[in-house]
Amino acid sequence: MTAPTLTDVARARDAVTELAAHALGLADRIADAVGRSLATRPAPRRADLEAVEPLVVPVLADAAQPVQGAGFVAAPALLRDAEWWLEWFARDPDGRPQRLVTHSEPQAIGFYDYEHLPWYVVPRDTGARHVTGPYVDYLCTEEYTLTFTTPVLVAGRFCGVAGADIAVKNAEQALLPALRASAARIAVVNSFGRILSSNSGRHLCGDLLEGVDLAALPADQRIGDLPLAVVALDDRGRYAEARR
């Protein structure tokens, strides 16, 4: 097996970093707009989230960029007129931006309880940005998805998360040039060792690599503070060390 070089790893890492920066950049703009609006309203309502739509819809309308959904998810009881609320927009099957309609009443059939989902929990509990996935997004697209989220804080109070979704198929399209440039087998994985993308036909999105410990990996293989990393693959489906 050809061992990947640090150049191979760096090329793939930079591609992942660029993809994450695109999604988190949008999430940060949403968080900033929502935070400024909430800061002036002691008892906010859904209408006070109107700044989200003009930030998100033009991005979703651009078919050349990878984000397929984005918005703000309110902390329970934040809004006076909705105990639970997603100010979220996503592309419909024809690629047109549409407001996501969900059941916001806990008693309703099909109620979407997001309070215990990792894309919400991690930013709430840590105050840090996060990426969840790959996972199947049954709410929006029923596709493998990455969800990038950042906390929205107003005067130190957690008010919810701003986020952006990227379909794994779009992520792979963005990452494959860097992955294919490596003669060695490499993969992008999350903290559970689940593969996001690789240049090996034997290692597909969603496959699990055993024994991956992101915290133990060198910093030049990790994607900043996000739970993603670039790892080498051996012939038995395990990760290996890059050549240094």
C-alpha positions in Angstrom: 0.0 0.0 0.0 1.2 3.5 -0.9 1.4 5.6 2.3 -0.1 9.1 1.9 2.3 12.0 2.2 1.7 15.1 4.3 1.0 16.9 1.0 -1.8 14.5 0.2 -3.3 15.0 3.7 -2.9 18.8 3.6 -4.6 19.0 0.1 -7.6 17.1 1.4 -7.7 18.9 4.7 -7.7 22.3 2.9 -10.6 21.2 0.7 -12.6 20.2 3.8 -11.7 23.4 5.5 -12.9 25.4 2.6 -16.2 23.5 2.5 -16.7 24.0 6.2 -15.9 27.7 6.0 -18.5 28.2 3.3 -21.3 26.6 5.5 -20.1 28.2 8.8 -19.7 31.6 7.1 -23.4 31.6 6.3 -24.2 30.3 9.7 -22.2 33.1 11.3 -24.0 35.7 9.2 -27.3 34.3 10.3 -26.2 34.2 14.0 -25.0 37.8 13.8 -28.3 39.0 12.3 -30.5 37.1 14.7 -28.4 38.1 17.7 -28.7 41.8 16.8 -32.4 41.5 16.3 -33.0 39.6 19.6 -30.8 42.0 21.5 -33.3 44.8 21.0 -36.4 42.8 21.8 -37.0 41.5 25.4 -40.0 39.4 24.2 -39.2 38.4 20.6 -41.7 36.9 18.2 -41.3 34.9 15.0 -41.6 38.1 13.0 -38.4 39.3 14.6 -36.5 36.7 12.7 -37.2 38.3 9.4 -33.5 38.9 8.7 -32.9 35.2 8.1 -34.7 34.9 4.8 -32.8 37.5 2.8 -29.5 36.0 4.0 -30.4 32.4 3.1 -32.6 32.5 0.0 -30.0 34.0 -2.4 -27.5 31.4 -1.3 -29.9 28.5 -1.9 -30.9 30.0 -5.3 -27.3 29.6 -6.5 -27.1 26.1 -7.8 -23.3 26.3 -8.1 -22.8 26.4 -4.3 -23.2 23.3 -2.0 -25.5 24.6 0.8 -29.0 23.2 0.4 -30.7 24.5 3.6 -30.0 27.0 6.3 -31.6 29.1 9.0 -32.1 29.6 12.7 -33.5 27.2 15.3 -34.8 28.9 18.4 -34.3 27.6 21.9 -37.6 26.4 23.4 -39.6 29.2 25.0 -37.5 31.9 23.4 -40.3 33.3 21.2 -43.6 34.6 22.7 -45.7 33.2 19.8 -44.1 29.8 19.3 -42.6 27.6 22.0 -40.5 25.7 19.4 -39.5 27.2 16.1 -37.3 26.7 13.0 -36.8 29.7 10.8 -35.3 27.5 8.1 -35.2 27.4 4.4 -34.3 24.6 2.0 -34.3 23.7 -1.7 -37.4 21.9 -2.9 -37.0 18.9 -5.4 -36.9 21.5 -8.2 -34.0 23.4 -6.6 -36.2 26.4 -5.5 -35.7 27.9 -2.0 -38.7 27.2 0.2 -39.6 27.8 3.9 -39.4 24.6 5.9 -42.8 23.9 7.5 -42.7 21.8 10.7 -45.1 21.0 13.5 -44.1 23.3 16.3 -46.6 22.1 18.9 -45.3 19.3 21.1 -48.7 17.6 21.1 -48.9 17.5 17.3 -48.4 14.3 15.3 -45.0 14.6 13.6 -43.6 17.2 16.1 -39.9 17.7 15.5 -38.1 17.6 18.8 -34.7 19.0 18.1 -33.7 19.7 21.7 -31.7 16.5 22.0 -30.1 16.3 18.5 -26.3 16.8 18.3 -26.4 19.7 15.9 -28.4 21.6 18.6 -27.0 20.0 21.8 -23.3 20.5 21.2 -23.3 24.2 20.4 -25.7 24.7 23.3 -23.6 22.8 25.9 -20.1 23.8 24.7 -20.6 27.3 23.2 -18.7 26.0 20.1 -19.5 25.5 16.5 -20.1 21.9 15.4 -20.7 19.7 12.4 -23.1 16.7 12.6 -22.9 13.9 10.1 -22.9 12.3 7.8 -26.5 11.3 8.8 -29.8 10.9 7.0 -31.8 14.1 7.2 -35.4 12.8 7.4 -36.8 16.2 8.0 -35.6 18.1 4.9 -34.2 15.8 2.2 -34.0 12.2 3.3 -30.4 12.3 2.0 -27.0 11.9 3.7 -26.3 15.3 5.1 -23.8 17.4 7.0 -25.2 20.0 9.3 -22.9 22.9 10.4 -24.2 24.9 13.4 -23.0 27.7 15.6 -24.6 29.0 18.9 -26.5 32.2 19.0 -25.8 34.1 22.3 -27.3 37.3 23.4 -25.7 38.9 26.5 -24.4 35.4 27.4 -27.8 33.8 27.1 -28.2 30.8 24.7 -31.0 31.6 22.2 -30.6 28.8 19.7 -28.4 27.8 16.8 -27.8 29.1 13.3 -26.8 26.5 10.8 -26.4 25.3 7.2 -26.9 21.9 5.6 -24.7 20.5 2.9 -25.8 17.3 1.1 -23.0 14.7 1.2 -23.3 14.3 -2.5 -22.4 18.0 -2.8 -19.6 17.7 -0.3 -18.1 14.7 -2.2 -18.2 16.7 -5.4 -16.2 19.4 -3.8 -13.7 17.1 -2.1 -13.1 14.5 -4.8 -10.5 16.5 -6.8 -8.3 16.7 -3.7 -8.9 13.1 -2.7 -8.2 11.8 -6.3 -4.9 13.8 -6.4 -3.5 11.3 -3.8 -2.0 8.1 -5.0 -2.7 6.6 -1.6 -6.0 5.8 -0.1 -7.3 8.5 2.2 -10.7 9.4 3.7 -12.4 12.2 5.5 -14.0 10.9 8.7 -16.0 12.2 11.7 -15.3 11.7 15.4 -17.0 8.3 15.3 -14.8 7.1 12.4 -17.7 7.3 10.0 -16.6 8.1 6.5 -17.7 11.3 4.8 -15.8 10.7 1.6 -12.8 8.8 0.3 -10.8 8.0 -2.8 -11.3 4.2 -2.3 -14.2 2.3 -3.9 -14.0 0.0 -0.9 -14.7 2.8 1.6 -18.0 4.5 1.0 -19.8 7.3 2.7 -21.4 6.1 5.9 -18.9 3.2 6.3 -17.3 2.9 9.8 -13.6 2.8 10.4 -12.6 1.0 13.6 -10.4 2.6 16.2 -10.4 6.2 15.0 -9.4 8.6 17.8 -9.6 12.1 16.5 -8.1 13.6 19.7 -5.0 11.4 19.2 -4.5 12.5 15.6 -1.8 15.1 14.7 -3.2 18.6 14.3 -2.4 18.7 10.6 -4.9 15.9 10.0 -7.8 17.5 11.9 -10.1 20.1 10.6 -9.5 22.9 13.1 -11.9 22.6 16.0 -14.5 20.6 14.1 -15.0 16.8 14.7 -13.6 15.9 11.2 -10.2 14.6 10.1 -8.3 13.3 7.1 -6.9 9.8 7.7 -5.0 7.2 5.7 -6.6 3.8 4.8 -4.9 0.4 4.7 -5.9 -2.6 2.7 -8.0 -4.0 5.6 -10.2 -1.0 6.0 -8.4 0.6 8.9 -6.8 3.9 9.2 -3.0 4.2 9.1 -0.4 6.9 9.7 0.6 9.4 7.0 4.2 9.4 5.9 6.1 12.1 7.7 
